[in-house]
């Protein structure tokens, strides 16, 4: 069976790929849930979260069986993490702190087999579905590399990094970038980050690359989809769980704490109780 990666070359099709971050959940079954919720991919964070390589390996095997791309942000942009994650079956990397074209080239060299790179040869394993006969071109075609620009230094090398052969998509780290630029938590933060998003998008267009971006809400994402961004990570498991339960608790407390009536509690119907009750009648 020849595999393909739907994230490769999506700019040509124009189809938006929508995924989410996994920062908390460790059960691989969450991937089945996310796919059946309509998402196109999941991205697991190893830089700021605690999953082990064994957890990632379990998720990667299920993701491959589902045909649901699993993207991982490694703790660092180094050969050890790039190779290990791809060898356990991950099909995409979201690589942090790519500040120079040299770092971008080193990631590509570790991620791809010849002639694109010099990835170490794991002859038979999850990365090729235990088909030792799989060709290197086929395996290279499964790999999707996104690099993160998160610093002044990275944006000084913007065109060189974006143009790196083997880099499929680029993104920025909005929080880290805002911190370095001195605008984190200030009224200027959104404006400055958006200015850098436009710089990134323009560079990607010049070099025929895709752009990936994280947004907290649909309203934030829509104008950037219209601007041409085709890889969207919307919220995270943490955000959806926390905001969902906050909404439920607020709805249930309305009218029971002496601050109002309960007439609005059913308006949001956060968990779909009214829908479920009507189906049961």
Secondary structure as UniProt FT lines:
FT   TURN            6..9
FT   HELIX           10..13
FT   STRAND          17..22
FT   TURN            28..29
FT   HELIX           30..36
FT   TURN            37..38
FT   STRAND          41..45
FT   HELIX           53..66
FT   STRAND          69..73
FT   HELIX           79..87
FT   TURN            88..89
FT   STRAND          92..95
FT   HELIX           101..111
FT   TURN            114..116
FT   HELIX           126..128
FT   TURN            129..130
FT   TURN            132..133
FT   HELIX           136..142
FT   STRAND          144..149
FT   HELIX           152..156
FT   HELIX           158..162
FT   TURN            165..166
FT   STRAND          169..172
FT   HELIX           174..180
FT   TURN            181..182
FT   TURN            184..185
FT   TURN            187..188
FT   HELIX           189..207
FT   STRAND          210..215
FT   HELIX           218..227
FT   STRAND          231..236
FT   HELIX           237..253
FT   TURN            254..256
FT   TURN            263..264
FT   HELIX           265..268
FT   TURN            270..271
FT   HELIX           273..280
//
